[in-house]
Amino acid sequence: MKCIKMELGEPDASGRRSPKPIKGSEYMIDVDTVVVAVGTIANPIVPATTKGLETNKWGYIVAKDESGLTSREGIYAGGDIVTGAATVILAMGAGRKSANAIHEYLSRK
Ligand SMILES: Cc1cc2nc3c(=O)[nH]c(=O)nc-3n(C[C@H](O)[C@H](O)[C@H](O)COP(=O)(O)OP(=O)(O)OC[C@H]3O[C@@H](n4cnc5c(N)ncnc54)[C@H](O)[C@@H]3O)c2cc1C
């Protein structure tokens, strides 16, 4: 497994410091199997296959408001794919709000 050491970079406009690779710090670990057991990044499949669906710089879907309405009419999003890694209760709340908005949208059609 090829690894690279990281360090915190300078704060960005929001004041947050992001990890940056340390050039030349790569090293190898001899392993039989690697199980990826962490991962809280956005799945790129939906935005990549859905034209006109706006995402932010981290690949999360942009919702215009609390209803979860996206840049595409009739497409709603909520939960981690909008907020980034968060909690079950926030995802459930977003789902509930989107369900109401979707119901309203379909009732108008
Ligand atoms: C290790 C870990 C521990 C956590 N512990 C807690 C905790 O203790 N308490 C807490 O509140 N939260 C916890 N969380 C966070 C919580 O799990 C998430 O905030 C919550 O599950 C988000 O729900 P969601 O519906 O937005 O997304 P998810 O639960 O990730 O659901 C998204 C679903 O979409 C599916 N999917 C993805 N792409 C596609 C596709 N192209 N087509 C069809 N389906 C697709 C996925 O398979 C998945 O089933 C934890 C998260 C992790 C990773």
The ligand as an SDF file (V2000), in Angstrom:
LIG
                    3D

 53 58  0  0  0  0  0  0  0  0999 V2000
  -18.6480    5.2710   10.4220 C   0  0  0  0  0  0  0  0  0  0  0  0
  -19.8260    6.1980   10.5650 C   0  0  0  0  0  0  0  0  0  0  0  0
  -20.4490    6.3210   11.8120 C   0  0  0  0  0  0  0  0  0  0  0  0
  -21.5370    7.1650   11.9660 C   0  0  0  0  0  0  0  0  0  0  0  0
  -22.1390    7.2640   13.1950 N   0  0  0  0  0  0  0  0  0  0  0  0
  -23.2160    8.0440   13.3560 C   0  0  0  0  0  0  0  0  0  0  0  0
  -23.9030    8.1300   14.6020 C   0  0  0  0  0  0  0  0  0  0  0  0
  -23.5200    7.5020   15.6100 O   0  0  0  0  0  0  0  0  0  0  0  0
  -24.9870    8.9450   14.7000 N   0  0  0  0  0  0  0  0  0  0  0  0
  -25.4360    9.6720   13.6240 C   0  0  0  0  0  0  0  0  0  0  0  0
  -26.4350   10.3830   13.7500 O   0  0  0  0  0  0  0  0  0  0  0  0
  -24.8030    9.6120   12.4330 N   0  0  0  0  0  0  0  0  0  0  0  0
  -23.7260    8.8260   12.2680 C   0  0  0  0  0  0  0  0  0  0  0  0
  -23.0870    8.7570   11.0480 N   0  0  0  0  0  0  0  0  0  0  0  0
  -23.5850    9.5970    9.9470 C   0  0  0  0  0  0  0  0  0  0  0  0
  -24.8300    8.9870    9.3130 C   0  0  0  0  0  0  0  0  0  0  0  0
  -24.5650    7.6400    8.9770 O   0  0  0  0  0  0  0  0  0  0  0  0
  -25.1770    9.7880    8.0630 C   0  0  0  0  0  0  0  0  0  0  0  0
  -25.2630   11.1770    8.3810 O   0  0  0  0  0  0  0  0  0  0  0  0
  -26.5090    9.3660    7.4730 C   0  0  0  0  0  0  0  0  0  0  0  0
  -26.4900    7.9810    7.1980 O   0  0  0  0  0  0  0  0  0  0  0  0
  -26.7970   10.1450    6.1960 C   0  0  0  0  0  0  0  0  0  0  0  0
  -27.9600    9.6150    5.6020 O   0  0  0  0  0  0  0  0  0  0  0  0
  -28.2120    9.8110    4.0500 P   0  0  0  0  0  0  0  0  0  0  0  0
  -29.5350    9.1720    3.7780 O   0  0  0  0  0  0  0  0  0  0  0  0
  -28.0250   11.2460    3.6980 O   0  0  0  0  0  0  0  0  0  0  0  0
  -27.0260    9.0260    3.3150 O   0  0  0  0  0  0  0  0  0  0  0  0
  -26.6720    7.4880    3.3740 P   0  0  0  0  0  0  0  0  0  0  0  0
  -27.0850    6.8490    4.6470 O   0  0  0  0  0  0  0  0  0  0  0  0
  -25.2130    7.4220    2.9970 O   0  0  0  0  0  0  0  0  0  0  0  0
  -27.5590    6.8850    2.2210 O   0  0  0  0  0  0  0  0  0  0  0  0
  -27.2670    7.0820    0.8560 C   0  0  0  0  0  0  0  0  0  0  0  0
  -27.6920    5.8230    0.1380 C   0  0  0  0  0  0  0  0  0  0  0  0
  -27.6230    6.0570   -1.2610 O   0  0  0  0  0  0  0  0  0  0  0  0
  -27.0650    4.9300   -1.8660 C   0  0  0  0  0  0  0  0  0  0  0  0
  -26.4920    5.3520   -3.1360 N   0  0  0  0  0  0  0  0  0  0  0  0
  -25.3520    6.0380   -3.3610 C   0  0  0  0  0  0  0  0  0  0  0  0
  -25.1710    6.2260   -4.6920 N   0  0  0  0  0  0  0  0  0  0  0  0
  -26.2250    5.6560   -5.2940 C   0  0  0  0  0  0  0  0  0  0  0  0
  -26.6020    5.5200   -6.6600 C   0  0  0  0  0  0  0  0  0  0  0  0
  -25.8760    6.0320   -7.6520 N   0  0  0  0  0  0  0  0  0  0  0  0
  -27.7550    4.8620   -6.9310 N   0  0  0  0  0  0  0  0  0  0  0  0
  -28.5050    4.3520   -5.9270 C   0  0  0  0  0  0  0  0  0  0  0  0
  -28.1960    4.4410   -4.6220 N   0  0  0  0  0  0  0  0  0  0  0  0
  -27.0630    5.0960   -4.3180 C   0  0  0  0  0  0  0  0  0  0  0  0
  -26.0610    4.3940   -0.8790 C   0  0  0  0  0  0  0  0  0  0  0  0
  -25.7830    3.0280   -1.1030 O   0  0  0  0  0  0  0  0  0  0  0  0
  -26.7820    4.6170    0.4310 C   0  0  0  0  0  0  0  0  0  0  0  0
  -27.5940    3.5120    0.7970 O   0  0  0  0  0  0  0  0  0  0  0  0
  -22.0140    7.9140   10.8630 C   0  0  0  0  0  0  0  0  0  0  0  0
  -21.3840    7.7760    9.6180 C   0  0  0  0  0  0  0  0  0  0  0  0
  -20.3030    6.9340    9.4660 C   0  0  0  0  0  0  0  0  0  0  0  0
  -19.6570    6.8070    8.1040 C   0  0  0  0  0  0  0  0  0  0  0  0
  1  2  1  0
  2  3  1  0
  2 52  2  0
  3  4  2  0
  4  5  1  0
  4 50  1  0
  5  6  2  0
  6  7  1  0
  6 13  1  0
  7  8  2  0
  7  9  1  0
  9 10  1  0
 10 11  2  0
 10 12  1  0
 12 13  2  0
 13 14  1  0
 14 15  1  0
 14 50  1  0
 15 16  1  0
 16 17  1  0
 16 18  1  0
 18 19  1  0
 18 20  1  0
 20 21  1  0
 20 22  1  0
 22 23  1  0
 23 24  1  0
 24 25  2  0
 24 26  1  0
 24 27  1  0
 27 28  1  0
 28 29  2  0
 28 30  1  0
 28 31  1  0
 31 32  1  0
 32 33  1  0
 33 34  1  0
 33 48  1  0
 34 35  1  0
 35 36  1  0
 35 46  1  0
 36 37  1  0
 36 45  1  0
 37 38  2  0
 38 39  1  0
 39 40  1  0
 39 45  2  0
 40 41  1  0
 40 42  2  0
 42 43  1  0
 43 44  2  0
 44 45  1  0
 46 47  1  0
 46 48  1  0
 48 49  1  0
 50 51  2  0
 51 52  1  0
 52 53  1  0
M  END
$$$$
